[in-house]
């Protein structure tokens, strides 16, 4: 067997393994058994926001959320500004996340780092009313206890110095957002959407075992949440 044939066989095997992993990651639920208490129709709603490669979590800004994330205000995040209805949180690779505010800003080096290993950051922003019927928005009902667990899990994702989150100076998209140092390293296998899935599970939303793409996360929720 020639070198080219061996390489083609190796690449074919790698692709097959990846496809099987993606399928199993969506089809196998996490946790394996359904939570004892269903989370539909009680407590409050959170929103899952998605674009083709990334997901965020939007938390309705009530007294609990304002109190939990008041320590983000000194970094310039206007949580207390009139008209603000949601706090939006996402996790991702430092280079790609900070340097790519729009599709037009995509450059090779941040993409390369996103496909290998990079330091992680959290992006926090605020928003007014969000159209819950928009195709990129998925409302999810959770219990009040579940939402409190999610808030605690999100807070634990921030790197802290002297108990305070660590903002990244000059890293913003606009006047209504801020970037912060985050726990964990980012790579193509443990990325933004696996972090989102982990946060959702902390609230009682059942997901697939491994969901590196927004489409997989969304499908896994269809398959497993409430099942």
ROSE-136290 format. One record per residue (C-alpha): residue in three letters; x, y, z. Coordinates in steps of 0.2 Angstrom, whole numbers. Example, Ala and Ser with C-alpha at 12.3 -4.5 7.8 and 13.67 -1.06 7.14 Angstrom:
<rs>
<r lumtor="ALA" xx="62" yy="-22" zz="39"/>
<r lumtor="SER" xx="68" yy="-5" zz="36"/>
</rs>
This chain:
<rs>
<r lumtor="UNK" xx="0" yy="0" zz="0"/>
<r lumtor="UNK" xx="7" yy="17" zz="-5"/>
<r lumtor="UNK" xx="10" yy="32" zz="6"/>
<r lumtor="UNK" xx="-5" yy="41" zz="-2"/>
<r lumtor="UNK" xx="-17" yy="26" zz="1"/>
<r lumtor="UNK" xx="-11" yy="24" zz="19"/>
<r lumtor="UNK" xx="-14" yy="43" zz="22"/>
<r lumtor="UNK" xx="-32" yy="42" zz="14"/>
<r lumtor="UNK" xx="-36" yy="26" zz="24"/>
<r lumtor="UNK" xx="-30" yy="35" zz="40"/>
<r lumtor="UNK" xx="-40" yy="51" zz="36"/>
<r lumtor="UNK" xx="-55" yy="40" zz="32"/>
<r lumtor="UNK" xx="-54" yy="32" zz="48"/>
<r lumtor="UNK" xx="-52" yy="48" zz="57"/>
<r lumtor="UNK" xx="-67" yy="55" zz="49"/>
<r lumtor="UNK" xx="-78" yy="40" zz="53"/>
<r lumtor="UNK" xx="-73" yy="41" zz="71"/>
<r lumtor="UNK" xx="-77" yy="59" zz="72"/>
<r lumtor="UNK" xx="-94" yy="56" zz="64"/>
<r lumtor="UNK" xx="-98" yy="42" zz="76"/>
<r lumtor="UNK" xx="-92" yy="53" zz="91"/>
<r lumtor="UNK" xx="-104" yy="67" zz="85"/>
<r lumtor="UNK" xx="-118" yy="55" zz="83"/>
<r lumtor="UNK" xx="-116" yy="47" zz="100"/>
<r lumtor="UNK" xx="-113" yy="64" zz="108"/>
<r lumtor="UNK" xx="-130" yy="70" zz="103"/>
<r lumtor="UNK" xx="-139" yy="53" zz="105"/>
<r lumtor="UNK" xx="-132" yy="48" zz="122"/>
<r lumtor="UNK" xx="-141" yy="59" zz="136"/>
<r lumtor="UNK" xx="-131" yy="68" zz="150"/>
<r lumtor="UNK" xx="-136" yy="64" zz="163"/>
<r lumtor="UNK" xx="-140" yy="46" zz="158"/>
<r lumtor="UNK" xx="-156" yy="46" zz="169"/>
<r lumtor="UNK" xx="-169" yy="59" zz="168"/>
<r lumtor="UNK" xx="-169" yy="71" zz="183"/>
<r lumtor="UNK" xx="-182" yy="66" zz="196"/>
<r lumtor="UNK" xx="-192" yy="82" zz="194"/>
<r lumtor="UNK" xx="-197" yy="89" zz="177"/>
<r lumtor="UNK" xx="-192" yy="107" zz="174"/>
<r lumtor="UNK" xx="-206" yy="112" zz="162"/>
<r lumtor="UNK" xx="-218" yy="125" zz="167"/>
<r lumtor="UNK" xx="-211" yy="130" zz="184"/>
<r lumtor="UNK" xx="-200" yy="144" zz="190"/>
<r lumtor="UNK" xx="-194" yy="155" zz="176"/>
<r lumtor="UNK" xx="-188" yy="155" zz="158"/>
<r lumtor="UNK" xx="-170" yy="156" zz="152"/>
<r lumtor="UNK" xx="-165" yy="159" zz="134"/>
<r lumtor="UNK" xx="-153" yy="149" zz="123"/>
<r lumtor="UNK" xx="-146" yy="160" zz="109"/>
<r lumtor="UNK" xx="-137" yy="153" zz="95"/>
<r lumtor="UNK" xx="-129" yy="157" zz="78"/>
<r lumtor="UNK" xx="-121" yy="144" zz="67"/>
<r lumtor="UNK" xx="-105" yy="141" zz="78"/>
<r lumtor="UNK" xx="-109" yy="149" zz="95"/>
<r lumtor="UNK" xx="-122" yy="149" zz="109"/>
<r lumtor="UNK" xx="-125" yy="160" zz="123"/>
<r lumtor="UNK" xx="-137" yy="160" zz="138"/>
<r lumtor="UNK" xx="-148" yy="175" zz="142"/>
<r lumtor="UNK" xx="-154" yy="177" zz="160"/>
<r lumtor="UNK" xx="-169" yy="188" zz="163"/>
<r lumtor="UNK" xx="-163" yy="202" zz="174"/>
<r lumtor="UNK" xx="-172" yy="201" zz="191"/>
<r lumtor="UNK" xx="-166" yy="205" zz="208"/>
<r lumtor="UNK" xx="-157" yy="188" zz="210"/>
<r lumtor="UNK" xx="-148" yy="190" zz="194"/>
<r lumtor="UNK" xx="-143" yy="208" zz="197"/>
<r lumtor="UNK" xx="-137" yy="204" zz="215"/>
<r lumtor="UNK" xx="-127" yy="189" zz="208"/>
<r lumtor="UNK" xx="-118" yy="198" zz="194"/>
<r lumtor="UNK" xx="-117" yy="216" zz="202"/>
<r lumtor="UNK" xx="-98" yy="213" zz="203"/>
<r lumtor="UNK" xx="-98" yy="214" zz="184"/>
<r lumtor="UNK" xx="-103" yy="233" zz="184"/>
<r lumtor="UNK" xx="-86" yy="240" zz="189"/>
<r lumtor="UNK" xx="-80" yy="233" zz="172"/>
<r lumtor="UNK" xx="-92" yy="244" zz="163"/>
<r lumtor="UNK" xx="-106" yy="232" zz="161"/>
<r lumtor="UNK" xx="-122" yy="242" zz="163"/>
<r lumtor="UNK" xx="-133" yy="229" zz="172"/>
<r lumtor="UNK" xx="-141" yy="243" zz="181"/>
<r lumtor="UNK" xx="-146" yy="254" zz="166"/>
<r lumtor="UNK" xx="-164" yy="257" zz="163"/>
<r lumtor="UNK" xx="-172" yy="247" zz="150"/>
<r lumtor="UNK" xx="-161" yy="232" zz="152"/>
<r lumtor="UNK" xx="-170" yy="216" zz="153"/>
<r lumtor="UNK" xx="-157" yy="202" zz="150"/>
<r lumtor="UNK" xx="-139" yy="198" zz="155"/>
<r lumtor="UNK" xx="-131" yy="187" zz="141"/>
<r lumtor="UNK" xx="-116" yy="176" zz="145"/>
<r lumtor="UNK" xx="-105" yy="166" zz="134"/>
<r lumtor="UNK" xx="-88" yy="157" zz="135"/>
<r lumtor="UNK" xx="-75" yy="155" zz="122"/>
<r lumtor="UNK" xx="-58" yy="155" zz="116"/>
<r lumtor="UNK" xx="-49" yy="171" zz="120"/>
<r lumtor="UNK" xx="-41" yy="175" zz="102"/>
<r lumtor="UNK" xx="-56" yy="171" zz="92"/>
<r lumtor="UNK" xx="-69" yy="178" zz="104"/>
<r lumtor="UNK" xx="-61" yy="195" zz="107"/>
<r lumtor="UNK" xx="-55" yy="198" zz="89"/>
<r lumtor="UNK" xx="-70" yy="192" zz="79"/>
<r lumtor="UNK" xx="-85" yy="203" zz="84"/>
<r lumtor="UNK" xx="-93" yy="200" zz="67"/>
<r lumtor="UNK" xx="-91" yy="187" zz="52"/>
<r lumtor="UNK" xx="-81" yy="201" zz="43"/>
<r lumtor="UNK" xx="-68" yy="201" zz="56"/>
<r lumtor="UNK" xx="-63" yy="183" zz="54"/>
<r lumtor="UNK" xx="-44" yy="180" zz="52"/>
<r lumtor="UNK" xx="-33" yy="165" zz="50"/>
<r lumtor="UNK" xx="-23" yy="166" zz="67"/>
<r lumtor="UNK" xx="-39" yy="167" zz="78"/>
<r lumtor="UNK" xx="-47" yy="153" zz="69"/>
<r lumtor="UNK" xx="-31" yy="142" zz="71"/>
<r lumtor="UNK" xx="-31" yy="145" zz="89"/>
<r lumtor="UNK" xx="-49" yy="141" zz="90"/>
<r lumtor="UNK" xx="-46" yy="124" zz="82"/>
<r lumtor="UNK" xx="-31" yy="120" zz="93"/>
<r lumtor="UNK" xx="-29" yy="127" zz="111"/>
<r lumtor="UNK" xx="-32" yy="144" zz="118"/>
<r lumtor="UNK" xx="-35" yy="153" zz="134"/>
<r lumtor="UNK" xx="-53" yy="155" zz="138"/>
<r lumtor="UNK" xx="-64" yy="171" zz="142"/>
<r lumtor="UNK" xx="-81" yy="175" zz="147"/>
<r lumtor="UNK" xx="-91" yy="188" zz="137"/>
<r lumtor="UNK" xx="-105" yy="197" zz="146"/>
<r lumtor="UNK" xx="-117" yy="209" zz="138"/>
<r lumtor="UNK" xx="-134" yy="216" zz="141"/>
<r lumtor="UNK" xx="-150" yy="218" zz="131"/>
<r lumtor="UNK" xx="-167" yy="225" zz="131"/>
<r lumtor="UNK" xx="-182" yy="215" zz="125"/>
<r lumtor="UNK" xx="-178" yy="199" zz="115"/>
<r lumtor="UNK" xx="-190" yy="191" zz="103"/>
<r lumtor="UNK" xx="-193" yy="174" zz="109"/>
<r lumtor="UNK" xx="-201" yy="168" zz="93"/>
<r lumtor="UNK" xx="-185" yy="172" zz="83"/>
<r lumtor="UNK" xx="-177" yy="156" zz="76"/>
<r lumtor="UNK" xx="-160" yy="159" zz="85"/>
<r lumtor="UNK" xx="-169" yy="160" zz="102"/>
<r lumtor="UNK" xx="-175" yy="145" zz="112"/>
<r lumtor="UNK" xx="-184" yy="148" zz="128"/>
<r lumtor="UNK" xx="-182" yy="135" zz="141"/>
<r lumtor="UNK" xx="-192" yy="133" zz="157"/>
<r lumtor="UNK" xx="-182" yy="129" zz="173"/>
<r lumtor="UNK" xx="-186" yy="128" zz="191"/>
<r lumtor="UNK" xx="-181" yy="143" zz="202"/>
<r lumtor="UNK" xx="-169" yy="131" zz="211"/>
<r lumtor="UNK" xx="-162" yy="125" zz="194"/>
<r lumtor="UNK" xx="-159" yy="143" zz="189"/>
<r lumtor="UNK" xx="-150" yy="147" zz="205"/>
<r lumtor="UNK" xx="-139" yy="132" zz="202"/>
<r lumtor="UNK" xx="-135" yy="139" zz="185"/>
<r lumtor="UNK" xx="-131" yy="156" zz="191"/>
<r lumtor="UNK" xx="-119" yy="148" zz="204"/>
<r lumtor="UNK" xx="-111" yy="138" zz="190"/>
<r lumtor="UNK" xx="-109" yy="153" zz="178"/>
<r lumtor="UNK" xx="-101" yy="163" zz="193"/>
<r lumtor="UNK" xx="-89" yy="149" zz="196"/>
<r lumtor="UNK" xx="-83" yy="150" zz="178"/>
<r lumtor="UNK" xx="-75" yy="167" zz="181"/>
<r lumtor="UNK" xx="-57" yy="169" zz="186"/>
<r lumtor="UNK" xx="-56" yy="179" zz="202"/>
<r lumtor="UNK" xx="-43" yy="190" zz="211"/>
<r lumtor="UNK" xx="-48" yy="194" zz="229"/>
<r lumtor="UNK" xx="-65" yy="187" zz="226"/>
<r lumtor="UNK" xx="-68" yy="199" zz="211"/>
<r lumtor="UNK" xx="-70" yy="194" zz="192"/>
<r lumtor="UNK" xx="-55" yy="199" zz="182"/>
<r lumtor="UNK" xx="-60" yy="211" zz="167"/>
<r lumtor="UNK" xx="-49" yy="211" zz="151"/>
<r lumtor="UNK" xx="-44" yy="229" zz="148"/>
<r lumtor="UNK" xx="-50" yy="236" zz="131"/>
<r lumtor="UNK" xx="-59" yy="220" zz="126"/>
<r lumtor="UNK" xx="-76" yy="225" zz="121"/>
<r lumtor="UNK" xx="-88" yy="225" zz="106"/>
<r lumtor="UNK" xx="-97" yy="241" zz="111"/>
<r lumtor="UNK" xx="-104" yy="251" zz="126"/>
<r lumtor="UNK" xx="-115" yy="236" zz="133"/>
<r lumtor="UNK" xx="-102" yy="222" zz="135"/>
<r lumtor="UNK" xx="-86" yy="217" zz="143"/>
<r lumtor="UNK" xx="-74" yy="202" zz="143"/>
<r lumtor="UNK" xx="-67" yy="193" zz="158"/>
<r lumtor="UNK" xx="-54" yy="180" zz="162"/>
<r lumtor="UNK" xx="-62" yy="163" zz="163"/>
<r lumtor="UNK" xx="-58" yy="146" zz="170"/>
<r lumtor="UNK" xx="-53" yy="132" zz="159"/>
<r lumtor="UNK" xx="-44" yy="131" zz="142"/>
<r lumtor="UNK" xx="-53" yy="132" zz="125"/>
<r lumtor="UNK" xx="-51" yy="119" zz="111"/>
<r lumtor="UNK" xx="-61" yy="112" zz="97"/>
<r lumtor="UNK" xx="-67" yy="98" zz="108"/>
<r lumtor="UNK" xx="-71" yy="107" zz="124"/>
<r lumtor="UNK" xx="-78" yy="124" zz="117"/>
<r lumtor="UNK" xx="-91" yy="137" zz="119"/>
<r lumtor="UNK" xx="-106" yy="125" zz="116"/>
<r lumtor="UNK" xx="-100" yy="112" zz="128"/>
<r lumtor="UNK" xx="-99" yy="125" zz="141"/>
<r lumtor="UNK" xx="-116" yy="131" zz="137"/>
<r lumtor="UNK" xx="-122" yy="113" zz="138"/>
<r lumtor="UNK" xx="-114" yy="111" zz="155"/>
<r lumtor="UNK" xx="-122" yy="127" zz="162"/>
<r lumtor="UNK" xx="-139" yy="121" zz="155"/>
<r lumtor="UNK" xx="-137" yy="104" zz="164"/>
<r lumtor="UNK" xx="-133" yy="113" zz="180"/>
<r lumtor="UNK" xx="-151" yy="120" zz="179"/>
<r lumtor="UNK" xx="-159" yy="103" zz="176"/>
<r lumtor="UNK" xx="-160" yy="104" zz="157"/>
<r lumtor="UNK" xx="-154" yy="87" zz="150"/>
<r lumtor="UNK" xx="-143" yy="88" zz="135"/>
<r lumtor="UNK" xx="-132" yy="76" zz="124"/>
<r lumtor="UNK" xx="-116" yy="70" zz="131"/>
<r lumtor="UNK" xx="-105" yy="80" zz="119"/>
<r lumtor="UNK" xx="-112" yy="94" zz="109"/>
<r lumtor="UNK" xx="-98" yy="104" zz="101"/>
<r lumtor="UNK" xx="-110" yy="113" zz="88"/>
<r lumtor="UNK" xx="-125" yy="123" zz="92"/>
<r lumtor="UNK" xx="-136" yy="112" zz="80"/>
<r lumtor="UNK" xx="-131" yy="96" zz="90"/>
<r lumtor="UNK" xx="-135" yy="105" zz="107"/>
<r lumtor="UNK" xx="-152" yy="110" zz="100"/>
<r lumtor="UNK" xx="-156" yy="93" zz="94"/>
<r lumtor="UNK" xx="-150" yy="85" zz="110"/>
<r lumtor="UNK" xx="-162" yy="96" zz="120"/>
<r lumtor="UNK" xx="-176" yy="90" zz="108"/>
<r lumtor="UNK" xx="-172" yy="72" zz="111"/>
<r lumtor="UNK" xx="-168" yy="72" zz="130"/>
<r lumtor="UNK" xx="-175" yy="86" zz="140"/>
<r lumtor="UNK" xx="-191" yy="81" zz="148"/>
<r lumtor="UNK" xx="-189" yy="63" zz="142"/>
</rs>
